[in-house]
């Protein structure tokens, strides 16, 4: 019988790494709270139509990568490939537009895409994202961009470049689309099959193709910034001005269109040169028409998504403190073992990370174990300690010790001993 293994494109996060994920997720939640964003949790699967209408059927995500199946009721459902469409659906269905605007939401979720697994890209992956509804102003764009900028700064990830662009609105994009189609028509014999299929459906998607030949052809294509209407140009200029005021550096990249169909006006990416060709670690933009695509009234929206596996590749895990027991309670004899369980329970209730023996180890083996798990202090209990009500608390790092009353072992006294 073959051994059971994890499906291709998935990964186990083991205890030796999970504390790093907890650190990152904790920083994300803290920063979102400071920006006054609230968490939203949506189902892991949706009706397939949510993604077909929301994400766009010309995207690779919808046309090639979704995990879609028919349930026992004959309904087509899809494991979420991204977070925005489900959040927009929840925003409309639950009437969040009736609450004070703007609606500022964030999520930490698992997503699923059937694609070739590679470094920092899995078939089941972790995504952090925010969605902001109700604000059309350039200030909303700048705020949304400043949030991931703050995260990268506070977790110590440098060498990340912010690239921004405007892809205009329906009005100015129509003229650009005609120019783009005319440009690529002369070169369609050299385009890949996918881009030939996109040529008349959504030619802007050709600019996002990863084929080297298509990228070379795209380098000479018309630039959207030359086709912006006055309103879109003024909006983009204001976004750039606000970023300058906030001391957030950026580069204008006219070839950023993002990989999903719902974007308009401001689009942006944070890109790292330290994780290979797939260097985008965060991307997003404005999607003012998406609520209408999903059958609701028109509400402006803007947001971003960040793949956490890629962030973990850049995070310096050596600088993240691993949670370790503050105290290990070693015990000799049945009376002492019972008291160790009682003392540990009392300390845990007091907020102390405490551990005691449940493996029937000898005292010598208990001490070795305490050292292996990185316990910072240790107390040894036997009949004498129970009779006198006092014991020695010992530092596992420098060997220093101090006598302490058993009834006085608590978070404060342990902390005072560690900080002596």
C-alpha positions as CSV (number, residue, x, y, z in Angstrom):
1,X,0.0,0.0,0.0
2,X,1.4,3.3,-1.1
3,X,2.1,5.9,1.6
4,X,-0.2,8.9,1.9
5,X,1.3,12.2,0.8
6,X,0.0,15.8,0.5
7,X,-1.5,16.7,-2.9
8,X,0.8,18.3,-5.4
9,X,0.9,22.1,-4.9
10,X,0.0,22.0,-1.2
11,X,2.4,22.3,1.8
12,X,2.3,21.6,5.5
13,X,3.2,24.4,7.8
14,X,5.0,22.7,10.7
15,X,5.5,24.0,14.2
16,X,9.1,25.1,13.4
17,X,7.6,27.6,10.9
18,X,4.1,28.2,12.1
19,X,5.2,30.8,14.7
20,X,6.7,32.9,11.9
21,X,3.3,32.8,10.1
22,X,1.6,33.8,13.4
23,X,4.0,36.7,13.7
24,X,3.2,37.9,10.1
25,X,-0.5,37.5,10.6
26,X,-0.4,39.3,13.9
27,X,1.4,42.2,12.4
28,X,-1.1,42.3,9.5
29,X,-4.0,42.3,12.0
30,X,-2.4,45.0,14.1
31,X,-1.7,47.3,11.1
32,X,-5.2,46.8,9.7
33,X,-6.7,47.8,13.1
34,X,-4.6,50.9,13.1
35,X,-5.9,51.8,9.6
36,X,-9.4,51.0,11.0
37,X,-10.1,48.0,8.7
38,X,-12.3,45.2,10.1
39,X,-12.0,41.5,9.3
40,X,-14.5,39.8,7.0
41,X,-14.7,36.0,6.6
42,X,-16.4,34.5,3.5
43,X,-17.1,30.9,2.5
44,X,-14.2,28.9,1.0
45,X,-16.4,28.2,-2.0
46,X,-18.9,30.3,-3.9
47,X,-21.3,29.8,-6.8
48,X,-19.1,29.6,-9.9
49,X,-21.0,32.6,-11.4
50,X,-19.5,34.9,-8.7
51,X,-16.1,34.4,-10.1
52,X,-17.1,34.3,-13.8
53,X,-18.9,37.6,-13.5
54,X,-16.6,39.2,-10.9
55,X,-13.2,38.1,-12.0
56,X,-13.9,37.9,-15.7
57,X,-14.1,34.9,-18.1
58,X,-11.1,36.1,-20.2
59,X,-8.7,35.8,-17.3
60,X,-6.4,32.8,-16.8
61,X,-7.9,32.4,-13.3
62,X,-11.4,31.7,-14.6
63,X,-10.5,30.1,-18.0
64,X,-7.7,27.8,-16.8
65,X,-7.1,27.7,-13.0
66,X,-10.3,27.4,-11.0
67,X,-11.3,24.3,-9.0
68,X,-14.9,24.0,-10.1
69,X,-17.2,21.0,-9.5
70,X,-20.9,20.2,-9.4
71,X,-22.3,19.5,-5.9
72,X,-24.9,16.9,-5.0
73,X,-27.6,19.4,-5.7
74,X,-26.4,19.9,-9.3
75,X,-25.1,23.4,-8.6
76,X,-21.7,24.5,-10.0
77,X,-19.5,25.7,-7.2
78,X,-15.9,26.8,-7.1
79,X,-13.2,26.9,-4.5
80,X,-12.3,30.6,-4.2
81,X,-9.3,31.5,-6.5
82,X,-9.0,35.0,-5.0
83,X,-10.7,37.1,-2.3
84,X,-12.3,40.2,-3.9
85,X,-15.3,38.7,-5.7
86,X,-16.5,36.8,-2.6
87,X,-16.1,40.0,-0.5
88,X,-18.1,42.1,-3.0
89,X,-20.8,39.4,-3.0
90,X,-20.9,39.5,0.8
91,X,-20.9,43.4,0.8
92,X,-24.0,43.4,-1.5
93,X,-25.9,40.4,0.0
94,X,-25.5,41.6,3.6
95,X,-26.3,45.2,2.9
96,X,-23.0,46.6,4.2
97,X,-23.6,49.6,2.0
98,X,-26.2,50.7,4.6
99,X,-23.6,51.1,7.2
100,X,-21.3,54.1,7.6
101,X,-19.1,54.5,4.5
102,X,-16.5,53.8,3.6
103,X,-16.7,50.1,4.3
104,X,-13.1,49.0,5.1
105,X,-12.6,45.3,5.2
106,X,-9.7,42.9,5.3
107,X,-9.3,39.1,5.1
108,X,-6.7,36.3,5.7
109,X,-7.8,33.3,3.7
110,X,-6.8,30.2,1.8
111,X,-7.3,30.3,-2.0
112,X,-7.1,27.6,-4.7
113,X,-5.8,27.7,-8.2
114,X,-4.8,24.9,-10.5
115,X,-1.5,26.0,-11.9
116,X,2.1,24.8,-12.0
117,X,3.5,24.9,-8.5
118,X,6.7,26.9,-8.2
119,X,8.7,28.9,-5.6
120,X,6.2,31.0,-3.6
121,X,3.2,29.8,-5.7
122,X,1.1,26.9,-4.6
123,X,-2.3,25.4,-5.6
124,X,-3.5,26.1,-2.1
125,X,-2.1,29.4,-0.9
126,X,-2.6,32.0,1.8
127,X,-3.8,35.4,0.8
128,X,-4.2,38.7,2.7
129,X,-6.3,41.4,1.1
130,X,-8.2,44.5,1.8
131,X,-11.3,46.0,0.1
132,X,-12.5,49.5,0.6
133,X,-16.0,50.5,-0.7
134,X,-17.7,53.8,-1.1
135,X,-14.8,56.2,-1.8
136,X,-13.9,57.6,-5.3
137,X,-11.3,60.0,-4.2
138,X,-7.5,59.7,-4.9
139,X,-7.0,59.8,-1.2
140,X,-8.6,56.3,-1.0
141,X,-6.2,55.0,-3.5
142,X,-3.2,56.5,-1.6
143,X,-4.5,55.0,1.7
144,X,-4.9,51.6,0.2
145,X,-1.3,51.7,-1.2
146,X,0.1,53.0,2.1
147,X,-1.2,50.0,4.0
148,X,1.0,47.3,2.4
149,X,3.9,49.9,2.4
150,X,3.5,50.1,6.2
151,X,3.5,46.3,6.5
152,X,6.7,45.9,4.5
153,X,8.4,48.6,6.5
154,X,7.4,47.3,9.9
155,X,8.3,43.6,9.2
156,X,11.7,44.7,7.8
157,X,11.4,43.8,4.2
158,X,13.4,46.1,2.0
159,X,14.3,46.1,-1.7
160,X,10.6,46.2,-2.7
161,X,9.6,48.6,-5.5
162,X,6.2,50.1,-5.8
163,X,5.0,50.4,-9.4
164,X,1.8,52.3,-10.3
165,X,-0.2,52.9,-13.4
166,X,-3.7,54.1,-14.5
167,X,-5.7,52.0,-16.9
168,X,-8.4,54.6,-17.2
169,X,-12.1,54.3,-17.3
170,X,-14.5,52.7,-19.8
171,X,-14.6,55.9,-21.9
172,X,-10.8,56.5,-22.4
173,X,-10.1,52.7,-22.5
174,X,-12.3,52.2,-25.5
175,X,-10.1,54.4,-27.7
176,X,-7.0,52.7,-26.2
177,X,-8.4,49.3,-26.9
178,X,-8.9,50.2,-30.6
179,X,-5.3,51.4,-30.8
180,X,-4.0,48.3,-29.0
181,X,-6.0,45.9,-31.2
182,X,-4.7,47.6,-34.3
183,X,-1.1,47.3,-33.1
184,X,-1.3,43.6,-32.2
185,X,-3.2,42.7,-35.4
186,X,-0.1,43.3,-37.4
187,X,1.8,40.9,-35.2
188,X,-0.8,38.3,-34.3
189,X,1.1,35.5,-36.2
190,X,3.9,35.9,-33.6
191,X,1.7,36.0,-30.5
192,X,1.1,32.9,-28.5
193,X,-2.2,31.1,-28.9
194,X,-3.6,32.5,-25.6
195,X,-2.9,36.1,-26.7
196,X,-4.4,35.5,-30.1
197,X,-7.6,34.4,-28.3
198,X,-7.4,37.6,-26.2
199,X,-6.8,39.9,-29.1
200,X,-10.4,40.7,-29.8
201,X,-11.8,39.9,-26.4
202,X,-9.5,41.9,-24.1
203,X,-6.3,43.0,-25.8
204,X,-5.0,44.7,-22.6
205,X,-4.5,41.2,-21.2
206,X,-1.8,40.6,-23.8
207,X,0.3,43.2,-21.9
208,X,0.2,40.8,-18.9
209,X,1.4,37.7,-20.8
210,X,4.5,36.0,-19.4
211,X,5.7,34.7,-22.8
212,X,9.0,36.3,-23.7
213,X,8.0,36.7,-27.3
214,X,4.7,38.4,-26.3
215,X,6.5,40.6,-23.8
216,X,9.0,41.7,-26.5
217,X,6.1,42.6,-28.9
218,X,4.2,44.4,-26.1
219,X,7.2,46.6,-25.4
220,X,6.4,48.7,-28.5
221,X,2.6,48.8,-27.9
222,X,0.7,52.0,-27.3
223,X,0.7,53.2,-23.7
224,X,-2.5,53.7,-21.8
225,X,-1.3,56.9,-20.2
226,X,-1.4,58.5,-23.6
227,X,-5.1,57.8,-23.9
228,X,-6.4,58.9,-20.5
229,X,-9.3,61.2,-20.4
230,X,-9.0,64.5,-18.4
231,X,-10.8,63.1,-15.3
232,X,-8.6,59.9,-15.2
233,X,-5.4,61.9,-15.8
234,X,-6.4,64.3,-12.9
235,X,-7.2,61.4,-10.6
236,X,-3.9,59.7,-11.3
237,X,-1.9,63.0,-10.9
238,X,-3.6,63.4,-7.5
239,X,-2.7,59.9,-6.4
240,X,1.0,60.5,-7.3
241,X,0.9,63.8,-5.5
242,X,-0.5,62.2,-2.3
243,X,2.1,59.4,-2.4
244,X,4.8,62.1,-2.7
245,X,3.4,63.9,0.3
246,X,3.4,60.6,2.2
247,X,7.1,60.0,1.3
248,X,6.1,56.7,-0.5
249,X,8.4,56.2,-3.4
250,X,7.1,54.8,-6.7
251,X,7.8,54.2,-10.3
252,X,5.1,54.7,-13.0
253,X,4.9,51.6,-15.1
254,X,2.6,51.9,-18.1
255,X,2.5,48.1,-18.7
256,X,0.9,47.2,-15.4
257,X,-2.7,46.1,-16.2
258,X,-3.1,43.4,-13.5
259,X,-4.3,39.9,-14.3
260,X,-8.0,40.3,-13.5
261,X,-10.7,42.0,-15.6
262,X,-12.4,44.1,-12.9
263,X,-9.8,46.9,-12.5
264,X,-10.1,50.5,-13.7
265,X,-8.0,53.7,-13.1
266,X,-5.3,53.1,-10.4
267,X,-3.5,49.8,-10.5
268,X,-0.3,49.0,-8.6
269,X,2.2,46.3,-7.7
270,X,4.9,45.9,-5.0
271,X,7.7,44.0,-6.7
272,X,10.8,42.3,-5.2
273,X,13.9,41.3,-7.1
274,X,14.8,38.7,-4.5
275,X,12.4,35.9,-5.3
276,X,13.1,35.3,-9.0
277,X,10.9,36.1,-12.1
278,X,7.6,35.9,-10.2
279,X,8.5,39.0,-8.2
280,X,5.1,40.6,-7.5
281,X,4.4,40.2,-3.8
282,X,1.3,42.5,-3.7
283,X,-1.0,43.8,-6.3
284,X,-4.3,45.7,-6.5
285,X,-6.2,48.6,-7.8
286,X,-9.6,50.3,-8.3
287,X,-12.6,48.3,-9.4
288,X,-15.5,50.8,-9.5
289,X,-17.8,48.7,-11.7
290,X,-17.6,45.3,-9.9
291,X,-20.6,45.6,-7.7
292,X,-22.8,46.2,-10.8
293,X,-21.2,43.1,-12.5
294,X,-22.5,41.0,-9.5
295,X,-26.0,42.4,-9.8
296,X,-25.8,45.2,-7.2
297,X,-26.0,49.0,-7.3
298,X,-22.9,50.9,-8.3
299,X,-20.4,51.4,-5.4
300,X,-16.8,52.4,-6.0
301,X,-14.2,49.9,-4.7
302,X,-10.4,49.6,-4.3
303,X,-8.2,46.9,-2.8
304,X,-5.2,44.6,-3.0
305,X,-4.1,41.1,-2.4
306,X,-0.9,39.8,-1.0
307,X,0.4,36.2,-1.3
308,X,1.8,35.3,2.1
309,X,4.0,32.4,0.8
310,X,6.0,35.0,-1.1
311,X,6.2,37.3,1.9
312,X,7.6,34.4,3.9
313,X,10.4,33.9,1.4
314,X,11.5,37.5,2.1
315,X,10.9,37.6,5.8
316,X,14.0,37.2,8.0
317,X,12.7,34.4,10.3
318,X,15.9,34.5,12.4
319,X,14.8,37.8,13.9
320,X,11.4,36.5,15.0
321,X,11.3,35.2,18.6
322,X,10.0,31.7,18.8
323,X,7.5,31.3,21.7
324,X,9.2,29.1,24.3
325,X,8.0,27.9,27.8
326,X,8.7,30.5,30.5
327,X,9.0,27.7,33.0
328,X,9.4,23.9,33.1
329,X,8.2,22.2,36.2
330,X,10.3,19.0,36.8
331,X,8.9,16.6,39.4
332,X,10.1,13.6,41.4
333,X,7.5,11.3,43.0
334,X,3.8,11.0,42.8
335,X,3.0,13.8,45.2
336,X,5.3,16.2,43.2
337,X,3.9,15.1,39.9
338,X,0.3,15.9,41.0
339,X,1.4,19.3,42.4
340,X,3.3,20.0,39.1
341,X,0.1,19.6,37.2
342,X,-1.8,21.9,39.7
343,X,1.0,24.5,39.6
344,X,1.2,24.4,35.8
345,X,-2.6,24.9,35.5
346,X,-2.4,27.8,37.9
347,X,0.4,29.4,35.9
348,X,-1.2,28.9,32.5
349,X,-4.4,30.6,33.9
350,X,-2.1,33.5,35.0
351,X,-0.8,33.9,31.4
352,X,2.5,31.9,31.9
353,X,3.7,29.5,29.2
354,X,4.3,26.5,31.4
355,X,5.1,22.8,30.8
356,X,5.5,19.7,33.0
357,X,6.3,16.1,32.4
358,X,3.6,13.8,31.0
359,X,6.1,11.2,29.6
360,X,7.1,9.5,32.8
361,X,10.7,10.7,32.3
362,X,13.4,10.5,34.9
363,X,14.5,13.8,36.5
364,X,17.6,13.8,34.4
365,X,15.6,13.2,31.2
366,X,13.1,16.0,32.2
367,X,15.9,18.5,32.5
368,X,17.3,17.5,29.1
369,X,13.8,17.9,27.6
370,X,13.4,21.3,29.2
371,X,16.7,22.4,27.6
372,X,15.6,21.0,24.1
373,X,12.3,22.9,24.1
374,X,14.1,26.2,25.1
375,X,12.4,26.6,28.6
376,X,13.8,29.8,30.1
377,X,13.4,28.7,33.8
378,X,13.0,25.5,35.6
379,X,11.6,24.5,39.1
380,X,12.4,21.0,40.5
381,X,9.8,19.6,42.9
382,X,10.2,16.7,45.3
383,X,8.9,15.8,48.7
384,X,11.2,18.3,50.5
385,X,9.9,21.2,48.3
386,X,6.3,20.3,49.0
387,X,6.9,20.0,52.7
388,X,8.7,23.3,53.0
389,X,6.6,25.1,50.4
390,X,9.8,26.5,48.8
391,X,11.9,25.6,45.8
392,X,14.7,26.9,43.7
393,X,13.8,28.6,40.4
394,X,16.7,28.3,38.0
395,X,17.7,30.1,34.8
396,X,18.2,27.7,31.9
397,X,20.5,30.1,30.1
398,X,23.0,31.2,32.7
399,X,22.4,28.8,35.6
400,X,21.5,31.5,38.1
401,X,19.0,30.4,40.8
402,X,16.8,31.9,43.5
403,X,14.7,30.5,46.3
404,X,11.0,31.2,45.9
405,X,7.8,30.2,47.7
406,X,5.7,27.8,45.7
407,X,2.6,29.9,46.3
408,X,4.5,32.9,45.0
409,X,5.3,31.5,41.6
410,X,3.4,33.6,39.1
411,X,3.8,35.7,36.0
412,X,5.2,38.6,37.9
413,X,7.8,36.7,39.9
414,X,8.9,34.7,36.9
415,X,9.2,37.9,34.8
416,X,11.1,39.6,37.6
417,X,13.5,36.7,37.8
418,X,14.1,36.6,34.1
419,X,14.7,40.4,34.0
420,X,16.9,40.5,37.1
